[in-house]
């Protein structure tokens, strides 16, 4: 007995002696005795940022100091957004060194104070390594870190928040208050409204409850007010409702109905752009909406059964609905306006490390952070291209060491961080949620010769994600042995260990295809084995470790070609030049990809030149067809299939603590049934959340399936009869008119010539200086349209194709009949329709003069209110367009069809992107948010 006790005591003493007193840090990138700043060449630059609309200077700081290899764009964004101190004052930061030192020294100081480092030398190495990685754009913390750390402001480091609301007026009003505080700090928040009684339930007073959708109006107005009050980016928020809530149908259809209102008001001439003067009259525009579906509901959908909607307080079923019908309504609303997204409740909670402390009910606005109510998450993202060697190998070992350093820093930040509310502070300090992720996956896959939608591409993405999370949890377990496990671990130890085993088991199931993913998988497997072993002894320091965020502004800071998990947006992009201006270039990933695929320098040069001219790789000289898929992008001539996006998400999801900010792009021709299938497959493939965007779904009026067939058939018959395949030239002398116009400050002239027996026959557009590229393009465009008109292509066909097309210049016009134009072409074809089309055809297109709109309101035409007339007319035009196009394609000469195709622009989600509230530039998609490449502002996280 004594011997046994003595033996145990010896073992305990041995374990105590073996336990590290604190963290030993080894050098990865740096050299002893030499500071990272001394290893780069620095230069002084002038940052002058102008508003594209009027050329006015909206930011200026001259003589800032940056490394020579930082791009102009990254320099501009960091200087204007992250440098602290009043511009022009002595306290204003002038150098990237000051910015990095401000943040890194704060982290290191907190690490020393809280006992993370074994000694001063380890703290110094840690400081140098973090400095090097930030200096060389290896990774970045999320934006709140750069805004706040090391300043006199509250030290807020988190970008993502989840709130909670109960079924009381006090709680609802507190929800409005807490959201406002978070928006004021430039962050986003989400919450689940399902505890609020439905409009079908009674209050204790005997009256009927308002329901959550009603209270959403107040929260939406609050967010809009804070946004318009001068925030650097619009308020980002998420509202979630459970599928068994009695108001679920009202919630599902809320934003789709508002989109109908937006279209009607826009077509009536109101400024309905995001941030436009008239958009405030429309509700629910500041939030992303998501439906939480359960496995019970999805099984009812599969079997064709019904499903119970439950009272919030008693849980009793108060209504039964057809599950297929309800799921169809969800898909139809998403098809119409991209909302709601979908979240898979049981899958989310099956991967929950802390179920004993509460269920996961909601997410942040971009859907990547999912954990307890009243909690927050700070993010950081690695630039994957920094780990790709010249030999095309991904350096898994260095990547793992970088992850260890970053996770350590992220955990240290919770020690000194401030939070907007006490409940959030309490939960975050107890559970220490982190969100490490990455950017540039799309660029990495292309550079290594992988198609985004391929088994090899998914294998590489899966192994990298698994390695990142495995190393994160290994370091978290090591930190638990030094500074202790998170406070909530003991209560949730069994569940946390179960989730760790699930991650490790998923890693073992990865099938590898190439040397790259095989080598990464080997390192990942070792990391998971060690994470399980160390965690079983120490527990873990963090309740969660990883997410895949949109990496908007920080992606630009790191000069990334692609954000988060997204593929490349397009093969050609614009690059800012020193001294102002920009030039169009082929993405630098393309030549690297061609080299990895075995092409010679001469071939690469020819292919790149072809891409620069055409924007795609189809028929590029010397490019083998089997390599086309490597260059598929989110949009363009060869766009990635919707399921390609879903399959990539499914490949990486098992290796993430949280979820993925990702929008599945769908073509305009996608059907409601295809949206429904995407949402269904997301559940089958084990995703936690999913959002879709159908090209132009917020621009064209939704189709009515029942009426579409009939109207389409009628349009086709009429078009075939009217069409003349023989060119009818204009006489030498013909009537004409000239219209001067202004769109968004750009001045021009439209000359329109007619046949003597009426009917438009030619147009000439003067825009830009004579001899300029713009003037030449407009001349060619005018000639193409004129020839098409003379061959008999109806004017209404062109109007249906070009109205509502979005690009700059856009905005206010000097035409009383067309107050707002989304582009010059939008204005021109609306004006031509007003001048040359009869009222009934314009009514089908939703185009009216100012007098006609007024008369409609007064009922002069004996029709329904103007919104109904506009909507029905627009339905007809959208439904007829495919039939008209088909008729043209089957009967027109080949060259006419080709020119029509060349004029078509596939803008997709980018077409609906808002204008940046900071600089006025058109934003672009970044995950499920939007990003301004001009100044770095985002509509969501990081």
ChimeraX attribute file (.defattr): number of C-alpha atoms within 10 A of each C-alpha:
attribute: neighborCount
match mode: 1-to-1
recipient: residues
	/A:1	6
	/A:2	7
	/A:3	8
	/A:4	9
	/A:5	10
	/A:6	11
	/A:7	12
	/A:8	12
	/A:9	12
	/A:10	12
	/A:11	12
	/A:12	12
	/A:13	12
	/A:14	11
	/A:15	11
	/A:16	11
	/A:17	10
	/A:18	9
	/A:19	12
	/A:20	14
	/A:21	15
	/A:22	17
	/A:23	19
	/A:24	15
	/A:25	18
	/A:26	14
	/A:27	13
	/A:28	16
	/A:29	16
	/A:30	19
	/A:31	13
	/A:32	10
	/A:33	6
	/A:34	10
	/A:35	15
	/A:36	19
	/A:37	14
	/A:38	8
	/A:39	11
	/A:40	14
	/A:41	10
	/A:42	16
	/A:43	14
	/A:44	14
	/A:45	18
	/A:46	17
	/A:47	22
	/A:48	15
	/A:49	20
	/A:50	18
	/A:51	15
	/A:52	15
	/A:53	16
	/A:54	9
	/A:55	9
	/A:56	11
	/A:57	12
	/A:58	12
	/A:59	16
	/A:60	15
	/A:61	17
	/A:62	13
	/A:63	12
	/A:64	17
	/A:65	19
	/A:66	23
	/A:67	18
	/A:68	13
	/A:69	11
	/A:70	17
	/A:71	18
	/A:72	20
	/A:73	21
	/A:74	23
	/A:75	22
	/A:76	25
	/A:77	23
	/A:78	19
	/A:79	26
	/A:80	19
	/A:81	16
	/A:82	18
	/A:83	19
	/A:84	20
	/A:85	13
	/A:86	10
	/A:87	15
	/A:88	12
	/A:89	8
	/A:90	9
	/A:91	10
	/A:92	14
	/A:93	21
	/A:94	22
	/A:95	18
	/A:96	21
	/A:97	15
	/A:98	15
	/A:99	20
	/A:100	17
	/A:101	15
	/A:102	18
	/A:103	20
	/A:104	22
	/A:105	19
	/A:106	18
	/A:107	26
	/A:108	21
	/A:109	14
	/A:110	18
	/A:111	21
	/A:112	16
	/A:113	12
	/A:114	13
	/A:115	15
	/A:116	21
	/A:117	21
	/A:118	16
	/A:119	14
	/A:120	10
	/A:121	13
	/A:122	19
	/A:123	21
	/A:124	16
	/A:125	20
	/A:126	27
	/A:127	21
	/A:128	24
	/A:129	25
	/A:130	29
	/A:131	23
	/A:132	21
	/A:133	22
	/A:134	18
	/A:135	21
	/A:136	16
	/A:137	19
	/A:138	19
	/A:139	28
	/A:140	25
	/A:141	23
	/A:142	26
	/A:143	24
	/A:144	22
	/A:145	23
	/A:146	24
	/A:147	22
	/A:148	21
	/A:149	24
	/A:150	19
	/A:151	14
	/A:152	7
	/A:153	10
	/A:154	15
	/A:155	20
	/A:156	22
	/A:157	27
	/A:158	30
	/A:159	25
	/A:160	32
	/A:161	31
	/A:162	28
	/A:163	23
	/A:164	21
	/A:165	21
	/A:166	16
	/A:167	17
	/A:168	12
	/A:169	12
	/A:170	10
	/A:171	14
	/A:172	20
	/A:173	14
	/A:174	15
	/A:175	17
	/A:176	19
	/A:177	13
	/A:178	16
	/A:179	26
	/A:180	23
	/A:181	15
	/A:182	21
	/A:183	22
	/A:184	20
	/A:185	18
	/A:186	24
	/A:187	29
	/A:188	28
	/A:189	30
	/A:190	30
	/A:191	24
	/A:192	25
	/A:193	24
	/A:194	25
	/A:195	18
	/A:196	25
	/A:197	25
	/A:198	23
	/A:199	17
	/A:200	14
	/A:201	18
	/A:202	14
	/A:203	11
	/A:204	8
	/A:205	7
	/A:206	8
	/A:207	9
	/A:208	14
	/A:209	17
	/A:210	16
	/A:211	21
	/A:212	25
	/A:213	21
	/A:214	13
	/A:215	16
	/A:216	19
	/A:217	14
	/A:218	16
	/A:219	22
	/A:220	18
	/A:221	19
	/A:222	19
	/A:223	25
	/A:224	21
	/A:225	16
	/A:226	18
	/A:227	22
	/A:228	15
	/A:229	11
	/A:230	12
	/A:231	16
	/A:232	20
	/A:233	23
	/A:234	28
	/A:235	30
	/A:236	28
	/A:237	29
	/A:238	21
	/A:239	24
	/A:240	24
	/A:241	28
	/A:242	23
	/A:243	28
	/A:244	24
	/A:245	27
	/A:246	26
	/A:247	21
	/A:248	21
	/A:249	14
	/A:250	14
	/A:251	25
	/A:252	27
	/A:253	19
	/A:254	18
	/A:255	25
	/A:256	22
	/A:257	15
	/A:258	17
	/A:259	22
	/A:260	20
	/A:261	19
	/A:262	24
	/A:263	22
	/A:264	22
	/A:265	20
	/A:266	21
	/A:267	25
	/A:268	23
	/A:269	22
	/A:270	20
	/A:271	21
	/A:272	21
	/A:273	18
	/A:274	18
	/A:275	18
	/A:276	13
	/A:277	11
	/A:278	16
	/A:279	17
	/A:280	15
	/A:281	12
	/A:282	15
	/A:283	21
	/A:284	21
	/A:285	18
	/A:286	20
	/A:287	23
	/A:288	24
	/A:289	24
	/A:290	28
	/A:291	26
	/A:292	24
	/A:293	20
	/A:294	19
	/A:295	13
	/A:296	10
	/A:297	21
	/A:298	20
	/A:299	14
	/A:300	16
	/A:301	20
	/A:302	11
	/A:303	11
	/A:304	13
	/A:305	14
	/A:306	18
	/A:307	22
	/A:308	18
	/A:309	20
	/A:310	20
	/A:311	21
	/A:312	18
	/A:313	11
	/A:314	7
	/A:315	11
	/A:316	11
	/A:317	15
	/A:318	13
	/A:319	15
	/A:320	13
	/A:321	14
	/A:322	15
	/A:323	22
	/A:324	20
	/A:325	13
	/A:326	19
	/A:327	20
	/A:328	18
	/A:329	17
	/A:330	26
	/A:331	28
	/A:332	24
	/A:333	22
	/A:334	26
	/A:335	28
	/A:336	25
	/A:337	25
	/A:338	24
	/A:339	25
	/A:340	29
	/A:341	24
	/A:342	28
	/A:343	30
	/A:344	22
	/A:345	22
	/A:346	18
	/A:347	17
	/A:348	23
	/A:349	18
	/A:350	15
	/A:351	22
	/A:352	25
	/A:353	24
	/A:354	25
	/A:355	17
	/A:356	14
	/A:357	14
	/A:358	12
	/A:359	16
	/A:360	21
	/A:361	25
	/A:362	32
	/A:363	30
	/A:364	30
	/A:365	31
	/A:366	30
	/A:367	31
	/A:368	27
	/A:369	33
	/A:370	30
	/A:371	30
	/A:372	26
	/A:373	24
	/A:374	21
	/A:375	29
	/A:376	31
	/A:377	26
	/A:378	29
	/A:379	32
	/A:380	27
	/A:381	30
	/A:382	27
	/A:383	28
	/A:384	24
	/A:385	21
	/A:386	19
	/A:387	19
	/A:388	17
	/A:389	10
	/A:390	9
	/A:391	8
	/A:392	17
	/A:393	15
	/A:394	24
	/A:395	16
	/A:396	23
	/A:397	14
	/A:398	13
	/A:399	22
	/A:400	21
	/A:401	17
	/A:402	22
	/A:403	23
	/A:404	19
	/A:405	20
	/A:406	24
	/A:407	25
	/A:408	20
	/A:409	21
	/A:410	23
	/A:411	21
	/A:412	23
	/A:413	24
	/A:414	25
	/A:415	15
	/A:416	18
	/A:417	19
	/A:418	19
	/A:419	22
	/A:420	19
	/A:421	14
	/A:422	11
	/A:423	14
	/A:424	20
	/A:425	18
	/A:426	14
	/A:427	18
	/A:428	26
	/A:429	20
	/A:430	19
	/A:431	24
	/A:432	28
	/A:433	30
	/A:434	27
	/A:435	31
	/A:436	28
	/A:437	27
	/A:438	28
	/A:439	29
	/A:440	26
	/A:441	26
	/A:442	28
	/A:443	28
	/A:444	30
	/A:445	27
	/A:446	26
	/A:447	25
	/A:448	24
	/A:449	24
	/A:450	24
	/A:451	24
	/A:452	30
	/A:453	23
	/A:454	15
	/A:455	17
	/A:456	20
	/A:457	26
	/A:458	27
	/A:459	24
	/A:460	31
	/A:461	24
	/A:462	28
	/A:463	28
	/A:464	27
	/A:465	26
	/A:466	29
	/A:467	28
	/A:468	28
	/A:469	28
	/A:470	32
	/A:471	27
	/A:472	29
	/A:473	31
	/A:474	23
	/A:475	27
	/A:476	30
	/A:477	26
	/A:478	27
	/A:479	25
	/A:480	20
	/A:481	22
	/A:482	20
	/A:483	15
	/A:484	17
	/A:485	24
	/A:486	20
	/A:487	17
	/A:488	20
	/A:489	24
	/A:490	13
	/A:491	13
	/A:492	17
	/A:493	17
	/A:494	13
	/A:495	18
	/A:496	23
	/A:497	17
	/A:498	15
	/A:499	17
	/A:500	21
	/A:501	16
	/A:502	16
	/A:503	20
	/A:504	23
	/A:505	14
	/A:506	16
	/A:507	23
	/A:508	14
	/A:509	8
	/A:510	18
	/A:511	17
	/A:512	20
	/A:513	14
	/A:514	12
	/A:515	12
	/A:516	20
	/A:517	24
	/A:518	17
	/A:519	18
	/A:520	27
	/A:521	26
	/A:522	15
	/A:523	19
	/A:524	27
	/A:525	20
	/A:526	14
	/A:527	24
	/A:528	26
	/A:529	15
	/A:530	19
	/A:531	26
	/A:532	21
	/A:533	14
	/A:534	20
	/A:535	26
	/A:536	13
	/A:537	12
	/A:538	18
	/A:539	26
	/A:540	31
	/A:541	30
	/A:542	29
	/A:543	25
	/A:544	28
	/A:545	28
	/A:546	30
	/A:547	30
	/A:548	32
	/A:549	35
	/A:550	34
	/A:551	36
	/A:552	31
	/A:553	29
	/A:554	30
	/A:555	30
	/A:556	24
	/A:557	22
	/A:558	25
	/A:559	18
	/A:560	23
	/A:561	22
	/A:562	24
	/A:563	31
	/A:564	28
	/A:565	27
	/A:566	26
	/A:567	27
	/A:568	25
	/A:569	21
	/A:570	20
	/A:571	24
	/A:572	20
	/A:573	16
	/A:574	13
	/A:575	17
	/A:576	17
	/A:577	12
	/A:578	13
	/A:579	11
	/A:580	11
	/A:581	9
	/A:582	12
	/A:583	9
	/A:584	11
	/A:585	16
	/A:586	21
	/A:587	20
	/A:588	15
	/A:589	21
	/A:590	22
	/A:591	20
	/A:592	20
	/A:593	24
	/A:594	25
	/A:595	18
	/A:596	17
	/A:597	15
	/A:598	11
	/A:599	18
	/A:600	10
	/A:601	12
	/A:602	8
	/A:603	18
	/A:604	21
	/A:605	13
	/A:606	15
	/A:607	23
	/A:608	25
	/A:609	16
	/A:610	18
	/A:611	20
	/A:612	18
	/A:613	12
	/A:614	15
	/A:615	17
	/A:616	23
	/A:617	24
	/A:618	16
	/A:619	14
	/A:620	18
	/A:621	14
	/A:622	11
	/A:623	17
	/A:624	12
	/A:625	11
	/A:626	7
	/A:627	16
	/A:628	16
	/A:629	19
	/A:630	23
	/A:631	27
	/A:632	25
	/A:633	24
	/A:634	24
	/A:635	23
	/A:636	17
	/A:637	16
	/A:638	16
	/A:639	18
	/A:640	23
	/A:641	17
	/A:642	22
	/A:643	17
	/A:644	18
	/A:645	22
	/A:646	24
	/A:647	20
	/A:648	22
	/A:649	29
	/A:650	22
	/A:651	23
	/A:652	23
	/A:653	25
	/A:654	23
	/A:655	26
	/A:656	24
	/A:657	30
	/A:658	28
	/A:659	28
	/A:660	30
	/A:661	28
	/A:662	28
	/A:663	24
	/A:664	23
	/A:665	23
	/A:666	28
	/A:667	19
	/A:668	15
	/A:669	11
	/A:670	13
	/A:671	17
	/A:672	19
	/A:673	13
	/A:674	16
	/A:675	26
	/A:676	20
	/A:677	15
	/A:678	21
	/A:679	24
	/A:680	17
	/A:681	16
	/A:682	23
	/A:683	24
	/A:684	11
	/A:685	14
	/A:686	17
	/A:687	25
	/A:688	27
	/A:689	30
	/A:690	25
	/A:691	28
	/A:692	27
	/A:693	25
	/A:694	24
	/A:695	25
	/A:696	23
	/A:697	22
	/A:698	23
	/A:699	21
	/A:700	18
	/A:701	24
	/A:702	21
	/A:703	17
	/A:704	13
	/A:705	11
	/A:706	8
	/A:707	12
	/A:708	16
	/A:709	14
	/A:710	13
	/A:711	18
	/A:712	19
	/A:713	15
	/A:714	13
	/A:715	20
	/A:716	20
	/A:717	14
	/A:718	13
	/A:719	22
	/A:720	16
	/A:721	9
	/A:722	11
	/A:723	16
	/A:724	17
	/A:725	15
	/A:726	11
	/A:727	12
	/A:728	14
	/A:729	14
	/A:730	16
	/A:731	10
	/A:732	5
	/A:733	10
	/A:734	13
	/A:735	14
	/A:736	15
	/A:737	11
	/A:738	13
	/A:739	13
	/A:740	13
	/A:741	19
	/A:742	19
	/A:743	25
	/A:744	19
	/A:745	15
	/A:746	16
	/A:747	15
	/A:748	15
	/A:749	15
	/A:750	19
	/A:751	15
	/A:752	20
	/A:753	21
	/A:754	19
	/A:755	18
	/A:756	14
	/A:757	8
	/A:758	11
	/A:759	15
	/A:760	24
	/A:761	24
	/A:762	22
	/A:763	24
	/A:764	19
	/A:765	22
	/A:766	18
	/A:767	20
	/A:768	16
	/A:769	10
	/A:770	10
	/A:771	8
	/A:772	10
	/A:773	11
	/A:774	14
	/A:775	16
	/A:776	16
	/A:777	14
	/A:778	16
	/A:779	16
	/A:780	14
	/A:781	16
	/A:782	19
	/A:783	16
	/A:784	18
	/A:785	22
	/A:786	20
	/A:787	18
	/A:788	26
	/A:789	23
	/A:790	20
	/A:791	20
	/A:792	19
	/A:793	24
	/A:794	20
	/A:795	19
	/A:796	22
	/A:797	18
	/A:798	19
	/A:799	23
	/A:800	24
	/A:801	20
	/A:802	21
	/A:803	23
	/A:804	23
	/A:805	23
	/A:806	22
	/A:807	16
	/A:808	16
	/A:809	18
	/A:810	22
	/A:811	21
	/A:812	18
	/A:813	20
	/A:814	15
	/A:815	17
	/A:816	11
	/A:817	19
	/A:818	23
	/A:819	19
	/A:820	25
	/A:821	31
	/A:822	23
	/A:823	20
	/A:824	28
	/A:825	21
	/A:826	23
	/A:827	26
	/A:828	23
	/A:829	20
	/A:830	26
	/A:831	22
	/A:832	17
	/A:833	24
	/A:834	17
	/A:835	14
	/A:836	16
	/A:837	18
	/A:838	10
	/A:839	16
	/A:840	11
	/A:841	15
	/A:842	22
	/A:843	19
	/A:844	21
	/A:845	26
	/A:846	26
	/A:847	28
	/A:848	23
	/A:849	19
	/A:850	15
	/A:851	10
	/A:852	16
	/A:853	21
	/A:854	14
	/A:855	14
	/A:856	18
	/A:857	14
	/A:858	13
	/A:859	13
	/A:860	11
	/A:861	12
	/A:862	9
	/A:863	12
	/A:864	12
	/A:865	14
	/A:866	21
	/A:867	21
	/A:868	14
	/A:869	17
	/A:870	27
	/A:871	22
	/A:872	17
	/A:873	21
	/A:874	26
	/A:875	22
	/A:876	24
	/A:877	29
	/A:878	22
	/A:879	24
	/A:880	24
	/A:881	20
	/A:882	16
	/A:883	22
	/A:884	25
	/A:885	18
	/A:886	14
	/A:887	20
	/A:888	25
	/A:889	16
	/A:890	11
	/A:891	14
	/A:892	20
	/A:893	14
	/A:894	11
	/A:895	11
	/A:896	20
	/A:897	16
	/A:898	12
	/A:899	14
	/A:900	17
	/A:901	11
	/A:902	9
	/A:903	13
	/A:904	11
	/A:905	14
	/A:906	16
	/A:907	16
	/A:908	23
	/A:909	25
	/A:910	20
	/A:911	23
	/A:912	21
	/A:913	21
	/A:914	21
	/A:915	19
	/A:916	26
	/A:917	22
	/A:918	19
	/A:919	21
	/A:920	17
	/A:921	18
	/A:922	22
	/A:923	25
	/A:924	22
	/A:925	25
	/A:926	29
	/A:927	27
	/A:928	24
	/A:929	24
	/A:930	25
	/A:931	29
	/A:932	28
	/A:933	23
	/A:934	23
	/A:935	27
	/A:936	26
	/A:937	24
	/A:938	30
	/A:939	30
	/A:940	30
	/A:941	32
	/A:942	28
